[in-house]
């Protein structure tokens, strides 16, 4: 289930850091841990950064649109409903120096995904968990190398297995997996002397880790069930911390949305 939360901006010009996923992750975690519930340790979800009309300064991203959106996705519809219910109980939400008022929710229709799908990255892709592999967490691996696909495949199969939605036999059948980056995009990035891979910092408990995130369009060759998993739950490591969210390339997501009626507040 993928939804787009629309917020009204209370203070136009308010700003957040350029990479503010950690603040959104903190908001989500605090929201679902605010009381005893079945989702306190749930991690099988992902989300985008805030989207709206912005200007960049040394302070970060300043939002000048009247509204901003946040995409949240998970296989578990009840989790999404619970999170939405708790967020919409708040009169306003502060993200760094930006104040937001929850306004409405739009649900994205589920596209039919084949075995060849072109994606764009809404948030950076992380190859491995730095707690388990500190070397490849930070080292640059070119997306054109088989190693990039191999590491992403291992992470994806590990997450699918941990989800509990797939049997061991099914996991073994998902051997088809190859990421092919958009060569035109990579050449243009190189020509313009820009970067598509950056170092980010995350915190686990009291420990800080540095990891490399990649943002580029690519085609994923995989079975339709693997495609559905990465589209709904994200690709790579730390999706619950705002990494690895994908969207379909060359398709306007707004055109496949409809207003979503939240369940009765008494359910929360």
BADRENZA-434453 format. One record per residue (C-alpha): residue number from 1; x, y, z. Coordinates in Angstrom, 3 decimals. Example, Ala and Ser with C-alpha at 12.3 -4.5 7.8 and 13.67 -1.06 7.14 Angstrom:
2
+-----+----------+----------+----------+
|  nr |        X |        Y |        Z |
+-----+----------+----------+----------+
|   1 |   12.300 |   -4.500 |    7.800 |
|   2 |   13.670 |   -1.060 |    7.140 |
+-----+----------+----------+----------+
END
This chain:
268
+-----+----------+----------+----------+
|  nr |        X |        Y |        Z |
+-----+----------+----------+----------+
|   1 |    0.000 |    0.000 |    0.000 |
|   2 |    1.451 |    3.344 |   -1.075 |
|   3 |   -0.050 |    6.616 |    0.097 |
|   4 |    0.779 |   10.280 |   -0.379 |
|   5 |    0.221 |   12.431 |    2.709 |
|   6 |   -0.551 |   16.032 |    1.817 |
|   7 |    0.450 |   18.634 |    4.423 |
|   8 |   -0.385 |   22.314 |    4.456 |
|   9 |    2.680 |   24.475 |    5.116 |
|  10 |    2.121 |   26.706 |    8.136 |
|  11 |    5.274 |   28.799 |    7.766 |
|  12 |    6.243 |   29.326 |    4.138 |
|  13 |    9.977 |   29.625 |    3.808 |
|  14 |   10.519 |   27.192 |    6.662 |
|  15 |   13.356 |   24.799 |    6.018 |
|  16 |   14.732 |   21.348 |    6.629 |
|  17 |   18.231 |   19.927 |    6.015 |
|  18 |   18.889 |   18.872 |    2.432 |
|  19 |   18.879 |   15.227 |    3.531 |
|  20 |   16.132 |   15.165 |    6.142 |
|  21 |   15.042 |   11.532 |    6.017 |
|  22 |   16.492 |   10.939 |    9.483 |
|  23 |   14.086 |   13.541 |   10.887 |
|  24 |   11.141 |   11.862 |    9.151 |
|  25 |   12.333 |    8.465 |   10.409 |
|  26 |   12.439 |    9.881 |   13.936 |
|  27 |    8.906 |   11.259 |   13.550 |
|  28 |    7.581 |    7.908 |   12.332 |
|  29 |    9.386 |    5.960 |   15.025 |
|  30 |    8.171 |    8.261 |   17.805 |
|  31 |    4.640 |    8.075 |   16.412 |
|  32 |    4.433 |    4.279 |   16.344 |
|  33 |    6.233 |    3.925 |   19.683 |
|  34 |    3.995 |    6.415 |   21.488 |
|  35 |    1.944 |    3.561 |   22.977 |
|  36 |    1.907 |   -0.225 |   23.133 |
|  37 |    0.954 |   -1.680 |   19.755 |
|  38 |    1.977 |   -4.431 |   17.366 |
|  39 |    4.065 |   -2.080 |   15.209 |
|  40 |    6.593 |   -0.781 |   17.747 |
|  41 |    9.466 |   -2.687 |   16.131 |
|  42 |    8.024 |   -2.937 |   12.613 |
|  43 |   10.549 |   -2.050 |    9.878 |
|  44 |    9.035 |   -3.318 |    6.626 |
|  45 |    8.177 |    0.097 |    5.197 |
|  46 |    9.796 |    2.992 |    3.376 |
|  47 |    9.178 |    6.640 |    2.661 |
|  48 |   10.302 |    9.583 |    0.572 |
|  49 |   11.607 |   12.996 |    1.496 |
|  50 |    9.237 |   15.960 |    1.617 |
|  51 |    8.253 |   17.144 |   -1.854 |
|  52 |    7.178 |   20.687 |   -2.746 |
|  53 |    8.383 |   23.942 |   -4.278 |
|  54 |   11.792 |   24.581 |   -2.738 |
|  55 |   14.798 |   26.858 |   -2.827 |
|  56 |   18.223 |   25.792 |   -1.638 |
|  57 |   20.337 |   27.777 |    0.796 |
|  58 |   23.205 |   26.972 |    3.118 |
|  59 |   20.610 |   26.136 |    5.756 |
|  60 |   18.916 |   23.499 |    3.597 |
|  61 |   15.660 |   23.245 |    1.635 |
|  62 |   13.218 |   26.133 |    2.075 |
|  63 |    9.607 |   25.282 |    1.177 |
|  64 |    7.624 |   28.023 |   -0.549 |
|  65 |    4.667 |   25.985 |   -1.811 |
|  66 |    1.438 |   26.037 |    0.162 |
|  67 |    1.513 |   22.250 |    0.423 |
|  68 |    4.077 |   19.457 |    0.593 |
|  69 |    3.724 |   15.714 |    0.185 |
|  70 |    5.276 |   12.662 |    1.778 |
|  71 |    5.019 |    9.175 |    0.255 |
|  72 |    4.835 |    6.202 |    2.639 |
|  73 |    4.633 |    2.587 |    1.534 |
|  74 |    4.401 |   -0.869 |    3.098 |
|  75 |    3.054 |   -4.348 |    2.393 |
|  76 |    1.179 |   -4.132 |    5.693 |
|  77 |   -1.937 |   -2.003 |    5.093 |
|  78 |   -2.879 |   -2.065 |    8.773 |
|  79 |    0.486 |   -0.532 |    9.662 |
|  80 |   -0.053 |    2.303 |    7.182 |
|  81 |   -3.559 |    2.896 |    8.548 |
|  82 |   -2.263 |    2.974 |   12.116 |
|  83 |    0.506 |    5.428 |   11.260 |
|  84 |   -1.880 |    7.696 |    9.352 |
|  85 |   -4.377 |    7.634 |   12.176 |
|  86 |   -1.753 |    8.740 |   14.693 |
|  87 |   -0.304 |   11.435 |   12.418 |
|  88 |   -3.737 |   12.910 |   11.740 |
|  89 |   -4.423 |   13.179 |   15.451 |
|  90 |   -1.721 |   15.874 |   15.522 |
|  91 |   -2.823 |   19.470 |   14.926 |
|  92 |    0.597 |   20.305 |   13.509 |
|  93 |    3.952 |   18.643 |   13.007 |
|  94 |    7.391 |   20.211 |   13.250 |
|  95 |   10.198 |   18.948 |   11.000 |
|  96 |   13.289 |   20.968 |   11.931 |
|  97 |   12.288 |   24.581 |   11.064 |
|  98 |    9.219 |   23.616 |    9.020 |
|  99 |    5.695 |   23.430 |   10.475 |
| 100 |    3.156 |   21.223 |    8.728 |
| 101 |   -0.571 |   20.613 |    9.166 |
| 102 |   -1.891 |   17.186 |    8.017 |
| 103 |   -4.584 |   17.784 |    5.392 |
| 104 |   -5.454 |   14.683 |    3.368 |
| 105 |   -4.238 |   11.320 |    2.117 |
| 106 |   -4.132 |   10.016 |   -1.445 |
| 107 |   -3.732 |    6.325 |   -2.210 |
| 108 |   -1.724 |    5.216 |   -5.219 |
| 109 |   -3.222 |    2.464 |   -7.334 |
| 110 |   -1.003 |   -0.608 |   -7.613 |
| 111 |    0.588 |   -0.872 |  -11.065 |
| 112 |    1.058 |   -4.162 |  -12.887 |
| 113 |    4.753 |   -4.955 |  -12.737 |
| 114 |    6.419 |   -7.313 |  -15.171 |
| 115 |    9.925 |   -8.750 |  -15.135 |
| 116 |   11.525 |   -5.612 |  -16.645 |
| 117 |   10.733 |   -2.341 |  -14.874 |
| 118 |   12.420 |    1.059 |  -15.099 |
| 119 |   12.634 |    2.911 |  -11.808 |
| 120 |   13.786 |    6.270 |  -10.498 |
| 121 |   15.104 |    6.714 |   -6.968 |
| 122 |   12.951 |    8.891 |   -4.726 |
| 123 |   15.565 |    8.393 |   -1.996 |
| 124 |   19.148 |    7.063 |   -2.109 |
| 125 |   19.890 |    3.338 |   -2.416 |
| 126 |   22.114 |    1.743 |    0.231 |
| 127 |   23.809 |   -1.521 |   -0.718 |
| 128 |   24.484 |   -3.122 |    2.666 |
| 129 |   23.894 |   -2.772 |    6.382 |
| 130 |   27.020 |   -1.075 |    7.821 |
| 131 |   26.616 |   -3.033 |   11.064 |
| 132 |   27.270 |   -6.202 |    9.061 |
| 133 |   29.511 |   -4.914 |    6.260 |
| 134 |   31.297 |   -1.649 |    6.960 |
| 135 |   33.505 |   -1.957 |    3.860 |
| 136 |   30.882 |   -1.944 |    1.112 |
| 137 |   28.607 |    0.309 |    3.142 |
| 138 |   30.924 |    3.231 |    2.389 |
| 139 |   33.036 |    2.104 |   -0.592 |
| 140 |   31.901 |    3.309 |   -4.006 |
| 141 |   30.688 |    0.481 |   -6.235 |
| 142 |   29.836 |    1.447 |   -9.794 |
| 143 |   26.231 |    0.505 |  -10.630 |
| 144 |   27.491 |   -0.935 |  -13.918 |
| 145 |   29.413 |   -3.679 |  -12.084 |
| 146 |   27.906 |   -7.097 |  -11.358 |
| 147 |   28.965 |   -6.580 |   -7.740 |
| 148 |   26.394 |   -3.790 |   -7.373 |
| 149 |   23.567 |   -6.104 |   -8.450 |
| 150 |   24.972 |   -8.981 |   -6.388 |
| 151 |   25.064 |   -6.965 |   -3.167 |
| 152 |   21.601 |   -5.553 |   -3.803 |
| 153 |   20.275 |   -9.035 |   -4.577 |
| 154 |   21.624 |  -10.421 |   -1.298 |
| 155 |   20.092 |   -7.561 |    0.665 |
| 156 |   16.742 |   -7.935 |   -1.116 |
| 157 |   16.527 |  -11.696 |   -0.556 |
| 158 |   17.478 |  -11.245 |    3.099 |
| 159 |   14.693 |   -8.701 |    3.601 |
| 160 |   12.152 |  -10.817 |    1.723 |
| 161 |   13.045 |  -13.826 |    3.851 |
| 162 |   12.812 |  -11.837 |    7.092 |
| 163 |    9.418 |  -10.463 |    6.062 |
| 164 |    7.803 |  -13.852 |    6.532 |
| 165 |    5.722 |  -13.449 |    3.371 |
| 166 |    7.757 |  -15.956 |    1.336 |
| 167 |    8.715 |  -19.595 |    1.810 |
| 168 |   12.297 |  -20.826 |    1.506 |
| 169 |   11.375 |  -22.471 |   -1.800 |
| 170 |   10.012 |  -19.193 |   -3.146 |
| 171 |   13.134 |  -17.292 |   -2.087 |
| 172 |   15.277 |  -19.830 |   -3.946 |
| 173 |   13.181 |  -19.336 |   -7.085 |
| 174 |   13.893 |  -15.590 |   -7.135 |
| 175 |   17.338 |  -16.024 |   -8.699 |
| 176 |   16.727 |  -13.606 |  -11.574 |
| 177 |   17.996 |  -10.186 |  -10.495 |
| 178 |   19.993 |   -7.601 |  -12.451 |
| 179 |   20.203 |   -3.818 |  -12.162 |
| 180 |   21.069 |   -1.973 |  -15.380 |
| 181 |   21.684 |    1.766 |  -14.849 |
| 182 |   20.605 |    4.403 |  -17.356 |
| 183 |   23.817 |    5.027 |  -19.296 |
| 184 |   22.624 |    8.342 |  -20.724 |
| 185 |   21.992 |    9.641 |  -17.204 |
| 186 |   25.366 |    8.471 |  -15.873 |
| 187 |   27.228 |   10.055 |  -18.805 |
| 188 |   25.380 |   13.335 |  -18.328 |
| 189 |   26.114 |   13.363 |  -14.602 |
| 190 |   29.794 |   12.762 |  -15.300 |
| 191 |   29.874 |   15.420 |  -18.032 |
| 192 |   28.239 |   17.999 |  -15.741 |
| 193 |   30.656 |   17.057 |  -12.928 |
| 194 |   27.805 |   16.140 |  -10.586 |
| 195 |   27.434 |   13.273 |   -8.150 |
| 196 |   24.900 |   10.463 |   -7.953 |
| 197 |   26.553 |    8.791 |   -4.934 |
| 198 |   27.058 |   10.548 |   -1.606 |
| 199 |   28.045 |    9.697 |    1.950 |
| 200 |   25.285 |    9.865 |    4.565 |
| 201 |   25.370 |    9.416 |    8.321 |
| 202 |   22.870 |    7.379 |   10.309 |
| 203 |   22.578 |    6.595 |   13.998 |
| 204 |   21.765 |    3.210 |   15.498 |
| 205 |   21.384 |    3.591 |   19.234 |
| 206 |   24.483 |    5.499 |   20.289 |
| 207 |   26.565 |    4.431 |   17.284 |
| 208 |   26.958 |    6.510 |   14.143 |
| 209 |   27.628 |    4.906 |   10.768 |
| 210 |   28.684 |    6.357 |    7.462 |
| 211 |   27.214 |    4.824 |    4.355 |
| 212 |   27.017 |    5.580 |    0.657 |
| 213 |   23.700 |    6.271 |   -1.031 |
| 214 |   23.143 |    6.087 |   -4.795 |
| 215 |   20.501 |    7.981 |   -6.766 |
| 216 |   20.055 |    7.162 |  -10.468 |
| 217 |   17.438 |    5.705 |  -12.854 |
| 218 |   17.757 |    2.040 |  -13.742 |
| 219 |   15.998 |   -1.005 |  -15.112 |
| 220 |   15.518 |   -3.930 |  -12.761 |
| 221 |   15.230 |   -7.403 |  -14.270 |
| 222 |   13.540 |   -9.661 |  -11.711 |
| 223 |   10.390 |  -11.718 |  -11.251 |
| 224 |    7.155 |   -9.793 |  -10.776 |
| 225 |    6.940 |  -10.780 |   -7.097 |
| 226 |   10.385 |   -9.313 |   -6.420 |
| 227 |    9.364 |   -6.181 |   -8.339 |
| 228 |    6.247 |   -5.860 |   -6.181 |
| 229 |    8.306 |   -6.210 |   -3.016 |
| 230 |   10.852 |   -3.515 |   -3.866 |
| 231 |    8.136 |   -1.177 |   -5.171 |
| 232 |    6.117 |   -1.497 |   -1.966 |
| 233 |    8.899 |   -1.945 |    0.600 |
| 234 |   11.934 |   -0.276 |   -0.955 |
| 235 |   15.231 |   -1.513 |   -2.339 |
| 236 |   18.414 |   -2.037 |   -0.353 |
| 237 |   19.225 |   -1.410 |    3.297 |
| 238 |   17.674 |    0.986 |    5.819 |
| 239 |   14.414 |    1.527 |    3.966 |
| 240 |   12.745 |    2.229 |    7.331 |
| 241 |   15.192 |    5.113 |    7.755 |
| 242 |   14.253 |    6.814 |    4.504 |
| 243 |   16.506 |    5.082 |    1.976 |
| 244 |   15.685 |    3.001 |   -1.082 |
| 245 |   12.265 |    4.298 |   -2.130 |
| 246 |   11.526 |    3.833 |   -5.830 |
| 247 |    8.942 |    5.039 |   -8.300 |
| 248 |    8.163 |    4.118 |  -11.875 |
| 249 |   10.084 |    6.111 |  -14.469 |
| 250 |    8.258 |    8.321 |  -16.962 |
| 251 |    4.909 |    7.937 |  -15.178 |
| 252 |    3.260 |   10.736 |  -13.185 |
| 253 |    2.291 |    9.187 |   -9.806 |
| 254 |   -0.329 |   11.882 |   -9.227 |
| 255 |   -2.351 |   10.503 |  -12.152 |
| 256 |   -2.727 |    7.146 |  -10.418 |
| 257 |   -3.935 |    8.430 |   -7.051 |
| 258 |   -7.321 |    8.815 |   -5.410 |
| 259 |   -8.398 |   10.400 |   -2.135 |
| 260 |   -8.108 |    7.887 |    0.693 |
| 261 |  -10.663 |    7.978 |    3.485 |
| 262 |   -9.039 |    7.347 |    6.843 |
| 263 |  -10.712 |    4.731 |    9.047 |
| 264 |  -12.686 |    6.018 |   12.013 |
| 265 |  -10.524 |    7.780 |   14.607 |
| 266 |  -11.890 |    5.473 |   17.277 |
| 267 |   -9.719 |    2.698 |   15.831 |
| 268 |   -6.624 |    4.532 |   17.066 |
+-----+----------+----------+----------+
END
